[in-house]
């Protein structure tokens, strides 16, 4: 990846601009501060991840050379899926015994870092995907950590992390605070989850005490073996299918020239075929994940009915 271009105050002053002129450029919107002394031309991007990338680029220009982008900031640069983790501060780690600090814009962690746990992205030192997942799993709540870990393990990522790599990173410093919680995250994580919604759904299903589902279950017609579809989660023995419906899911399935109505019709035909196989189909959406109890009850009722 390439880091976004920043316009720095020293360069502008060297080009002949005065501080008064810089303030005028900011007032008129031609420049927008990312942090003190670092600007982007025009407005900041609406996308929070893009904004955080700008913040990383600006912060790393000012930090000492031993700073390594880490934690949620490293997850952003690695392109991992993120949910519910604040992006207001840039996180870095220094290989020192002390001197950590949590400022308004930068959180400096201090910890041992093996050279193998550092990679380069766009010229910046960044903790490896495995170390990034381990650091976050020690620090953030379970559900948020699972989203990141599932993404790192995702089977279609060209640079996917192996489960053993995550275990090795944790066991390298087994008594670091938060390691017990991180082990729970890694034991639960699964590279078959294809989205934030699917990862959160797995957490909700487990918290509700439901049976562990099969992920990405490929359903075939019992009579002919014809492939019907691949469902998010399924309980084959209980003849029940669960589907998380995020709007992005449909956008990704659009073919050139196809509209959302066609996709919805195809989904209905697919669901009819699933029901023809004596499968109950239970769907849920983003808002259901905040309070999964009604959805869990619907699933249990289907389990009992079949």
SVG drawing of the C-alpha trace seen along z (x, -y; Angstrom):
<svg xmlns="http://www.w3.org/2000/svg" viewBox="-42 -36 58 75">
<polyline fill="none" stroke="black" stroke-width="0.4" points="0.0,0.0 1.0,-3.6 0.6,-6.2 -1.4,-9.3 0.5,-12.5 0.9,-15.0 1.8,-18.6 4.2,-19.6 4.7,-23.0 8.5,-23.1 8.1,-22.4 5.5,-25.1 7.6,-27.6 10.6,-26.7 8.4,-27.3 7.8,-30.9 4.5,-30.6 4.1,-32.5 2.2,-31.2 -0.5,-33.7 -0.9,-32.4 -1.1,-28.8 -3.8,-29.8 -5.7,-31.4 -5.4,-28.3 -6.9,-26.3 -9.7,-28.8 -10.7,-28.6 -10.5,-24.8 -7.6,-24.4 -5.6,-22.7 -7.0,-20.6 -4.8,-19.8 -4.2,-16.1 -2.1,-17.0 0.0,-20.0 2.3,-20.8 0.9,-18.3 -1.9,-19.0 -3.9,-17.3 -5.0,-19.3 -8.8,-19.7 -11.0,-17.9 -10.2,-14.9 -11.6,-11.6 -15.0,-10.5 -13.7,-6.9 -12.5,-6.5 -9.8,-4.0 -8.4,-6.4 -8.4,-9.1 -6.5,-6.9 -3.9,-6.1 -3.3,-9.8 -2.9,-10.1 -0.4,-7.3 1.6,-8.9 1.7,-12.2 2.5,-10.8 5.4,-8.6 7.1,-11.6 7.5,-13.1 8.2,-10.0 11.6,-8.6 13.1,-6.0 12.4,-3.1 8.6,-3.5 6.8,-0.6 3.2,-1.0 1.2,1.5 -2.2,2.6 -5.2,1.1 -3.1,-1.1 -1.2,1.9 -4.5,3.7 -5.5,0.7 -2.3,0.9 -2.6,4.6 -6.2,4.2 -7.7,6.4 -11.4,6.2 -12.1,3.9 -15.2,3.3 -15.8,1.4 -12.2,0.3 -11.6,-3.4 -9.4,-5.0 -8.8,-8.3 -5.2,-7.6 -2.3,-6.2 -0.7,-3.2 3.0,-2.5 5.3,-0.2 8.8,-0.9 11.3,1.8 12.1,0.2 11.7,1.1 9.7,-2.0 8.5,-5.3 5.0,-4.3 2.5,-7.1 -1.1,-7.7 -1.6,-11.1 -4.5,-12.7 -3.2,-11.6 -0.6,-8.9 -0.6,-5.9 3.0,-4.7 3.3,-1.1 6.6,0.4 7.2,4.1 9.8,6.5 9.6,7.0 11.3,9.7 12.7,8.6 10.6,11.4 7.5,9.6 8.2,6.5 7.4,6.0 7.5,3.0 4.5,1.4 4.9,-1.7 8.3,-2.4 7.0,-2.2 7.9,0.5 4.7,2.3 4.0,5.2 3.4,8.4 -0.2,9.6 0.3,12.3 1.8,9.9 -0.9,7.4 -3.7,9.9 -2.0,11.0 -1.6,7.4 -5.2,6.5 -6.5,9.8 -4.7,8.9 -6.2,5.4 -9.7,5.1 -13.0,6.9 -13.6,10.4 -16.0,9.7 -13.8,6.9 -10.7,9.1 -12.5,12.0 -13.4,9.8 -9.7,9.0 -8.4,12.5 -10.9,14.0 -9.8,11.6 -6.1,12.4 -6.9,16.1 -9.3,15.6 -8.8,18.5 -8.8,16.2 -6.2,13.7 -3.0,14.1 -1.0,13.3 -3.3,15.2 -1.9,16.0 -1.7,19.6 -3.2,20.4 0.1,21.8 1.7,18.4 -0.8,16.8 -0.1,19.4 3.6,19.0 3.4,15.2 1.4,15.6 3.5,18.3 6.7,16.3 5.7,14.1 3.1,16.2 2.8,14.0 2.2,10.7 -1.0,9.1 -4.1,10.1 -2.6,13.3 -5.4,15.5 -8.0,13.4 -6.0,13.6 -5.8,17.4 -9.6,17.5 -9.9,15.3 -7.5,17.4 -9.1,20.6 -12.4,19.3 -11.3,17.6 -12.0,19.2 -10.7,18.3 -14.0,19.3 -15.8,16.2 -16.1,13.9 -17.2,10.6 -17.5,8.6 -21.2,9.6 -20.3,13.3 -17.7,13.0 -20.0,11.2 -22.7,13.7 -20.5,16.6 -19.8,14.7 -23.6,14.1 -24.4,17.8 -21.8,18.9 -23.0,16.4 -26.5,17.6 -25.4,21.2 -26.5,22.6 -24.7,25.6 -21.5,24.8 -22.5,24.4 -20.8,25.5 -19.4,22.5 -19.8,22.0 -21.8,25.2 -22.3,26.3 -25.8,27.6 -26.6,30.1 -29.9,31.6 -30.4,35.0 -31.8,36.6 -29.4,35.4 -26.4,34.0 -27.0,30.6 -25.3,27.8 -27.9,25.4 -25.7,22.9 -23.2,22.2 -24.7,20.8 -23.1,18.7 -23.7,21.1 -25.6,24.4 -26.6,27.2 -26.9,30.2 -28.2,32.6 -30.8,30.1 -31.7,29.3 -31.3,25.5 -29.5,22.8 -28.5,19.4 -27.8,16.4 -26.5,12.9 -27.9,10.4 -25.6,7.4 -26.3,5.0 -22.7,5.3 -23.2,9.0 -25.6,8.3 -23.4,5.5 -20.5,7.9 -22.6,10.5 -23.7,8.1 -22.6,9.0 -22.1,6.3 -25.5,4.9 -27.3,6.8 -29.4,4.9 -30.2,5.6 -33.7,6.8 -32.3,9.7 -30.0,10.7 -33.0,10.7 -35.0,12.9 -32.0,15.3 -31.8,15.3 -35.5,16.2 -35.1,19.1 -32.1,20.3 -34.0,20.1 -36.9,22.0 -34.5,24.7 -33.1,24.9 -36.6,25.3 -37.3,28.0 -34.5,29.9 -36.4,29.7 -34.1,27.0 -35.4,24.2 -33.8,20.8 -33.3,18.2 -32.0,14.7 -30.8,11.8 -29.4,8.3 -27.0,5.9 -29.4,4.6 -30.2,8.1 -26.6,8.6 -27.0,6.0 -29.7,8.1 -29.4,11.6 -31.8,13.2 -34.9,13.1 -32.9,14.5 -31.5,17.3 -35.1,18.1 -36.1,18.3 -33.2,20.7 -34.1,22.9 -37.7,23.0 -36.6,24.3 -34.3,26.8 -37.2,28.2 -39.6,28.2 -37.5,30.4"/>
</svg>
